[in-house]
Amino acid sequence: MFGIVNLSIVPCRKEPSDRSEMVTQLLFGDHFEILEVQGSWCRIKIAYDDYDCWIDKKQFLPIAHHTFDILSSTEIFCVNELIQIVTDNKISQLFPICIGSTLPNFDNGECAVENSTFTYDGAFVNGHLPFSKNGIIDTAMMYLNTPYLWGGKTPFGIDCSGFTQMVYKLNGVKIKRDAYQQAEEGETLSFVEEAEPGDLAFFDNDEGKIVHVGIVMDNNKIIHASGKVRIDGFDHQGIFNNEKKDYSHRLRLLKRIV
């Protein structure tokens, strides 16, 4: 069984309960495989990053296996405005979608999934555009001052690894969901001086576990989600909080994804 999100944002839970921790979110156009059903809950594997979580079965549109395969093999088109409107043509209703949402089977301003079509006339990005590492910083700045939200992936609330994943997605680069997973990707850099704007920096806790990630900028700065998406100082020790005048995160490693 397979499905696709036809709503703005769908919370994904650690366990099959509305009271369970939200571990990530699905945005409009995200598709997935259904692994298990318990009552009104489905355990799914998200096609984009293989993330395993639970969602409410009332919050998605079932799709056929061949539709899932087509969506998984075609180029991704993404919404590139903080907030926009789509029209569900079947019921002639408008609803908002946010930056980073996927536009499935997008062509001439229209998305199509099974027997449903949606009209979208806002800005978008796709893989035809030439990749630029400067684009990563430009995209990251669009999320500036977004409040921190555990499991969040939108400009209304986002966590540190959701932030880096969405910024990279909008620049045509696929990375995993959680910070410790992202730390396993790309090329390891030996020194802070080697890092370029757009590279990722990872930070650990006292047990040595990767617990935070941010995007390196020019001039010894980093942009990351901590309380909010913010810009702080950055050096070989870690992140220097400009407001508290102290280090907030300890550097563990640097990665060049692209």
N, C-alpha and C positions, 0 to 999 in steps of 0.2 A: 504494500500500500504506500501511496505517496501523496504529498500535499504541497500547496503553495499559499503564501499569506496574501489575502485580499483585503487586509485592514492596514491602518497606518503603522501601528506598533503592537507586537504581541509579546508579553512577558514569557520567559522560559524559566522553568523552575528546576531545582535540584531534585525534588521529590514530587509525586503526583498530588499536589495540594496547593490551594490558593495561599495558604499560610507558609508555604515553603520558601526558602531563599531564592530570589531571582538571580540566576547565574549569567544570563545573557538576554538579548532581545532579538526577535525577528522583525525585520522591516518589510514594508510592502514589496512583493515580488520575490522574496526569499523562498526557495523550495527545499524540500527535505524528504527523507525516507522515514516511514513509520515502522518502528522496530517492535513495538509492544502496545497493547491497549489495556488499560485498567479503568473500568467504568467510564467516566467522562474525560479521562486523561490519556494522552498518547505520548509514549517515549519515542523521540525522534533522533535522527542523525542529520544535521544540517549539511546540505550539499556543498556549500561554499567552503567550510572549514572542518567538516566531520565532527562537529561538536555534538555531544550527547546530552539531551535534556528532556524535560516534560512540558507539554503545552496542552491547553484546553481544546478538546475536539470541536468546540463551537467556534473556534477562532481561525479557521483556515478553509481553503477550498480543496477538496480531493481532486487529484489528477491521475491520469493513466501512466503506466510505466513508460510508454514510448514518449509521452510528453515530458516526463522527468528526464529521460535521456537526451531529448532535444535541448531542454533548458540547460542541462549540464555541459553540453558540448558547444553551445553557441556563445558568441561574444557578449559580454556583459555591458549593458547601458545603465548608467547611474544618474539619478537626480543630482543636479549640481547647484541647487539653491537651498538655503536654510529651510524654507518651507514653501510648498507649492500645492496646487490643487489638481486632483484627477477626477474624472467623471466616470462613474460606473454606468456604462451605456445601457445595460440590461434594465436597471431600475431608475435611470435618469437622475442619479443623485451625485452630489459633489462631496468629496472628503479630502482632508489634508494629508500629504505625505512629506517626509523630511529628507534632507540631504543624505545621500548614500543609499537611498532606496533603489531597488533594481526595477528596471522597466523590461518585463519579459516579452520576447518576440517583438521588440519595438521597431516600428516602421511607419514613417509619415505621420508621426504624432499619435500613434495608437498602439497600445499593448493588447495582446491577445493570448488568452489561456483557455483551452477547451472551448466552451461555448460563451465565455465571458470576454468582453472587450472593455478597455478603459482608454479614455482620451487624455493625453498629456501634452501641453504646449509650452512647458517651461524649459529652462536650460538643462543640458545633460552632458555627460562625458562618456567616451567609449574608447576601445582599444585602438581605433584608427589614429588617434592623436599621438604625436611623437612624445616619448617619455622624457621628462625633464625633472631632475632632482630638485630644482628650485620650486617646481610645482608642489612638492611635498610640504614645504614651508608655507607656501601661499595657501594651501588647503588647510593646514593646521591652524593658521591664523583665523580662519572662518569660525573655528570652535572656541576662540578665546573667550574666557569668562563663563563658559558653560559650567553649570554646577556639577560637582562630583556625584555620581550615583552608581553604587555597586551593581554590576551587570548591565549598565546603561550603554547605549550606542548612538544616542541622538543629541542634537544641540539643546535639548531640554534636560539632559542628564546623561553623564558618560563616565566610565571608569578609565583607568590609565591604559589598559591594553585594548579596550574597546575604542579608545581614541586613536591609538596607533594603527589598529586594524582598519578603521574606517578611513583614515587619512591615506593609507597605502591603497586601499580599495579604490578610492576616487582618483588615484593616479595609475590604475591598471595593474597593481601589484598585489598578489594574494599572499597573506600571512595568516598564521593561526590566531586563535582567539585570546588565549591567556598569556600573561607575561612570560611564565616559565617555558611555555611552548614556543613563543617567538624567540626566546633566547637560544633555542636549539637550531635556528635557521641562520642562513647567511654566513659571511666570513668574519671571523673574530679579528679585531684590531688590537694591537699591542699597547698603543699609547693614545692618550686623549688628543695629542697633537696630530694624530693621523685622521681623526674623525672629521667628516665633512657634514655640512648642513643636510639633514635628511637621514643621517645614520641614527641607529637606535642605541640608547644607553640603558643598561639594566642595573638594578639595585637590589641588595639582599637584606635579610634581617639577621638577628643574632644567631639564628640556627643555620645561616648560610643558604636559605631558600630565596629564590628570586621572587620578589613581592611587588616590584614597581618597574615601570618602563617610561621613557620619555624620548623625545625627538631632539637631536642635537641641532643647534642653530649656530650662526656666526658669532664672533666676539664673546666667546666663553659664556654662552647662554643656552638654555634648554627650555622647551615648551612641553608641559606635561599636565596631567590631571591629578591634582592633589588639593582637595577642597573645592577647587574649580580648575578649569584649564587656565594655566598661568605661565608666565615666563620668569625664570629665576637664573641665578648664576650657576656655573657648572665648571668643575675642574677635576683633577685626578682623585680628589677625595670623595666628591659626590655633588649633590645639589645644595647650593647655598641659598637659603630662603631670604629674599631681600627685605621682607618685613620683620622677621624675627632676628635677623642678623646672626644666623646660626645654620649649621648644616642639618638638613631634614632627611636626607637619604644618602646611604653609603654606596658608592660605585662598586659594582661587581665585574661587569664586562661591557664591551662595546661591540656592536655588530653592524656590518655593512650588508644590507639585504640586496641592494641594487647599486 
